[in-house]
Amino acid sequence: MSHPEATRSGATRPKAVLIGPPGSGKSTVGAALAERLGVALRDTDADIEAAAGRPISEIFIDDGEERFREMERAAVRTALAEHDGVLALGGGAVLAAETQELLAGHTVVYLKVGLSEAVKRVGLATARPLLVLNPRSQLRRLLNERLPIYERLGTLHVDTEGRTPEEIAEQIVKEIA
């Protein structure tokens, strides 16, 4: 029996893969989108935490960013192969060349957000390992570094500012239909 989202190799394909910086709404928009599509949401950060049995911030502290990125690449590879719902990737997952290659041919939704809105959404007291020292400055640096990658990989670019997760999800559903 052939699955409608199957690739030539027979692997399952996500309906949409959400990418974007911290605070862009990957989790909240992902939940709204999955609900609208009647599918499950899978978050690779949650997969990593479940596999490691501890939060990402602890993985960074105990094992370092390199080990976390290795775990992240494996989580993305597995999720892209297994999941047929909505998939949310961690903000830095797209930095890996392997992940960029794996995303080719997928419906990749880049959720755009400006610095001040991202700061409001992320909050400056959350446990985000790459935003520890000067959160606003670090977030600005991450946005500047990753923006060209998000823009290149996104097959659909969606502005999230001033919009509810439901409004964003509705736009995505219309555009991927």
HUCOR-V808411 format. One record per pair of residues at least 12 apart in sequence whose C-alpha atoms are under 10 Angstrom apart, sorted by the first residue. I is the first residue (numbers start at 1). GAP is how many residues later the second one is. D is the distance in Angstrom with one decimal. If there is no record, write none. Layout:
i->[I;I]
gap->[GAP;GAP]
d->[D;D]
This chain:
i->[3;4;5;5;6;6;7;7;10;11;11;11;11;11;12;12;12;12;12;12;12;13;13;13;13;13;13;13;13;13;13;13;13;14;14;14;14;14;14;14;14;14;14;14;14;14;14;14;14;15;15;15;15;15;15;15;15;15;15;15;15;15;15;15;16;16;16;16;16;16;16;16;16;16;16;16;16;16;16;16;16;17;17;17;17;17;17;17;17;17;17;17;17;17;17;17;17;17;17;18;18;18;18;18;18;18;18;18;18;18;18;18;18;18;19;19;19;19;19;19;19;19;19;19;19;19;19;19;19;19;19;19;19;20;20;20;20;20;20;20;20;20;20;20;20;20;20;20;20;20;20;20;20;21;21;21;21;21;21;21;21;21;21;21;21;21;21;21;21;21;21;22;22;22;22;22;22;22;22;22;22;22;22;22;22;23;23;23;23;23;23;23;23;23;23;23;23;23;23;23;23;24;24;24;24;24;24;24;24;24;24;24;24;24;24;24;25;25;25;25;25;25;25;25;25;25;25;25;26;26;26;26;26;26;26;26;26;26;27;27;27;27;27;27;27;27;28;28;28;28;28;29;29;29;29;29;29;29;29;29;29;29;29;29;30;30;30;30;30;30;30;30;30;30;31;31;31;31;31;31;31;32;32;32;32;32;32;32;32;33;33;33;33;33;33;33;33;33;33;33;34;34;34;34;34;35;35;35;35;36;36;36;36;37;37;37;37;37;38;38;39;39;39;39;40;40;40;40;40;41;41;41;41;41;41;42;42;42;42;42;42;42;42;43;43;43;43;43;43;43;43;44;44;44;44;44;44;44;44;44;44;44;44;44;44;44;45;45;45;45;45;45;45;45;45;46;46;46;46;47;47;47;47;47;47;48;48;48;48;48;48;48;49;51;51;52;52;55;56;56;56;56;57;57;57;57;58;58;59;59;60;60;60;61;65;65;69;69;69;69;70;70;72;72;72;72;72;72;72;73;73;73;73;73;73;73;73;74;74;75;75;76;76;76;76;76;76;76;76;76;77;77;77;77;80;80;80;80;81;87;87;88;88;91;91;91;91;92;92;92;92;94;94;94;94;95;95;95;95;100;100;100;100;101;103;103;104;104;104;105;105;106;106;106;107;107;107;107;107;108;108;108;108;108;108;108;109;109;109;109;109;109;109;109;109;109;110;110;110;110;110;110;110;110;110;110;110;110;110;111;111;111;111;111;111;111;111;111;111;112;112;112;112;112;112;112;112;113;113;113;113;113;113;114;114;114;114;114;115;115;115;115;115;115;115;115;116;116;116;117;117;117;118;118;118;118;118;119;119;119;119;122;122;123;123;124;130;155;156;156;156;157;158;158]
gap->[81;80;79;80;75;78;74;98;71;69;70;71;72;73;67;68;69;70;71;72;73;66;67;68;69;70;71;72;73;74;92;93;94;25;26;27;28;65;66;67;68;69;70;71;72;73;92;93;94;18;19;22;24;68;69;70;71;72;91;92;93;158;161;162;14;17;18;25;68;69;70;71;72;90;91;92;93;140;156;157;160;13;24;25;26;63;68;69;70;71;72;86;89;90;91;92;93;137;138;12;25;68;69;70;71;72;73;89;90;91;92;93;136;138;68;69;70;71;72;73;74;75;89;90;91;92;93;130;131;132;134;135;138;68;69;70;71;72;73;74;89;90;91;92;93;123;126;127;129;130;131;134;137;68;69;70;71;72;89;90;91;92;93;94;97;118;121;122;125;126;129;68;69;70;91;93;96;97;99;100;106;109;117;120;121;68;88;89;90;91;92;93;94;95;96;97;98;99;100;116;137;67;86;87;88;89;90;91;93;94;95;97;98;135;136;137;63;86;87;88;93;96;97;135;136;139;140;143;17;61;62;63;64;65;83;84;85;139;14;15;16;60;61;62;63;138;60;136;137;138;141;12;57;59;82;131;135;136;137;138;139;140;141;143;12;13;55;56;57;58;135;136;138;139;12;55;56;57;134;135;138;54;132;133;134;135;136;137;138;52;53;132;133;134;135;136;137;138;139;140;51;52;53;135;139;50;51;131;134;130;133;134;137;48;49;132;133;136;47;48;44;45;46;47;43;44;45;46;47;42;43;44;45;46;47;37;41;42;43;44;45;46;47;32;33;36;43;44;45;46;47;27;28;29;30;31;32;33;34;35;36;43;44;45;46;49;26;27;30;31;43;44;45;46;48;29;42;43;44;24;25;28;29;31;32;20;23;24;25;26;27;28;22;20;24;16;19;72;12;71;72;73;70;71;72;73;69;71;12;70;68;69;70;68;64;65;23;24;26;27;23;26;17;18;20;21;22;24;27;20;21;22;23;24;25;26;29;24;25;14;18;12;13;14;17;18;22;23;26;27;21;22;25;26;19;22;23;26;21;21;22;20;21;51;52;55;59;38;50;54;58;52;55;56;59;50;51;54;55;49;50;52;53;52;50;51;49;50;51;48;50;47;48;49;46;47;48;49;69;42;45;46;47;48;49;68;41;42;44;45;46;47;48;49;63;67;37;39;40;41;42;43;44;45;46;47;48;49;50;39;40;43;45;46;47;48;49;50;57;35;38;39;45;46;47;48;49;30;45;46;47;48;49;26;29;45;46;47;21;22;24;25;26;27;28;29;20;23;24;43;44;45;18;21;22;25;43;16;17;20;21;13;17;12;13;12;12;21;16;19;20;15;13;14]
d->[9.6;9.9;7.3;9.9;9.9;9.0;9.7;9.6;9.5;8.7;5.8;7.1;9.2;9.4;9.4;7.6;5.8;5.6;6.3;5.7;9.5;9.1;6.4;6.6;7.3;6.3;5.0;7.9;9.5;9.8;9.7;7.5;9.2;9.7;9.9;9.7;9.5;8.4;6.6;8.4;8.2;5.5;4.0;4.9;5.8;6.4;7.6;7.9;9.5;9.9;9.0;8.6;8.7;8.8;6.0;5.3;5.6;7.9;8.2;6.9;9.1;9.8;8.4;9.9;9.0;8.9;9.1;9.8;8.6;7.1;5.1;6.3;8.5;7.3;5.1;5.9;6.7;9.8;8.8;9.4;8.2;8.9;10.0;9.6;9.8;8.6;8.8;6.1;4.7;5.8;7.2;8.4;7.3;6.1;4.8;5.9;8.5;9.1;9.9;7.2;9.4;7.6;6.1;4.7;6.2;9.0;9.5;8.6;6.0;4.8;6.1;7.0;8.7;9.7;8.9;6.5;5.7;7.3;6.5;8.9;8.4;7.7;7.0;6.1;5.0;6.2;9.0;10.0;6.9;9.8;8.7;7.7;9.8;9.1;8.1;8.0;5.5;8.4;9.5;8.8;8.3;5.5;5.2;6.5;8.0;9.0;8.5;8.4;9.6;6.4;9.3;9.2;9.9;9.8;8.1;4.7;7.5;10.0;9.1;7.9;7.9;7.6;9.5;9.6;8.0;8.5;7.6;6.5;7.7;8.3;8.5;8.0;5.7;8.8;9.0;9.9;6.7;8.7;8.4;6.6;8.8;9.7;7.9;8.9;8.8;9.0;9.4;9.5;7.4;9.2;9.1;10.0;7.6;4.5;7.1;7.9;5.1;5.0;8.6;9.7;9.9;8.9;8.9;5.7;6.2;5.3;8.5;9.8;8.4;6.3;9.9;7.9;8.7;9.0;6.9;8.6;9.5;7.1;8.9;8.6;9.0;8.3;9.5;7.6;9.8;9.7;7.4;9.5;8.6;8.9;5.7;7.6;8.3;8.7;9.5;9.1;7.2;9.4;8.5;9.0;7.4;9.3;6.6;9.0;9.6;9.5;9.8;9.4;6.2;9.0;9.6;10.0;9.9;9.3;8.9;9.1;8.3;4.7;7.0;9.0;6.8;6.1;9.8;9.7;8.4;8.7;9.8;6.4;7.3;6.5;8.3;9.7;9.6;7.7;9.9;8.2;9.7;9.4;8.5;9.2;8.8;9.9;9.7;6.2;5.7;9.0;8.5;5.9;8.6;9.5;7.3;8.2;7.5;9.6;8.2;4.7;7.4;9.5;7.6;7.3;6.7;5.7;8.9;8.5;9.7;9.9;9.4;9.7;9.2;8.7;7.5;7.7;7.7;8.2;8.6;9.3;9.8;7.5;8.3;9.8;9.9;7.7;4.9;7.0;8.5;8.0;5.1;6.3;8.5;8.9;9.2;6.0;4.8;5.9;7.4;7.7;7.5;9.3;7.4;6.3;4.9;6.2;8.7;9.3;9.2;8.6;8.5;5.9;4.7;6.1;7.6;9.7;7.1;9.3;9.4;5.8;6.2;9.7;9.3;7.3;9.8;7.6;6.4;5.4;6.4;9.0;9.6;7.5;8.2;9.3;8.3;7.0;5.8;9.3;9.4;9.5;9.7;9.7;9.3;9.5;8.8;6.6;9.1;9.8;8.8;8.4;6.6;6.7;9.9;9.0;6.5;9.5;9.7;9.0;9.2;9.9;9.0;9.1;7.7;8.6;8.1;7.7;6.4;6.4;5.3;8.9;9.5;8.6;9.8;9.3;9.7;6.7;8.9;8.2;9.0;9.1;8.4;7.4;9.2;8.1;9.9;9.3;8.9;8.1;9.0;6.6;9.9;9.3;9.3;7.0;9.2;9.8;7.3;9.6;7.4;6.5;10.0;9.9;9.2;9.3;9.7;9.4;7.2;9.1;7.8;9.7;9.7;7.1;8.7;9.4;8.8;7.3;7.2;9.4;9.7;7.9;8.1;9.0;9.5;9.4;10.0;9.9;9.5;9.1;9.6;8.7;9.4;9.8;8.6;7.8;9.9;8.1;7.1;7.4;8.3;9.4;7.4;7.5;9.3;8.7;9.9;9.6;7.2;9.5;7.5;9.3;7.8;9.8;9.5;10.0;9.1;9.5;9.3;8.1;9.5;7.8;6.1;7.5;7.7;9.3;6.8;4.9;5.2;6.3;8.6;10.0;9.0;9.6;8.4;5.3;6.2;4.8;5.9;7.1;7.9;9.5;9.8;9.9;6.1;7.0;9.3;7.7;4.9;7.5;6.2;4.9;6.2;8.5;9.8;8.6;9.6;8.7;8.6;6.3;5.1;6.1;6.3;9.5;9.0;9.0;8.7;9.0;6.9;5.9;4.8;5.8;7.7;9.1;9.0;6.5;5.9;6.1;9.8;9.2;8.5;9.2;8.9;7.5;8.1;9.7;7.3;6.3;9.9;10.0;7.6;9.7;8.6;9.7;9.3;9.3;7.0;8.8;9.2;8.1;9.4;9.6;9.1;8.2;6.6;7.6;9.3;9.5;9.6;8.9;9.6;7.7;8.7;9.9;8.1;8.0;8.5;9.3;8.1;7.7]
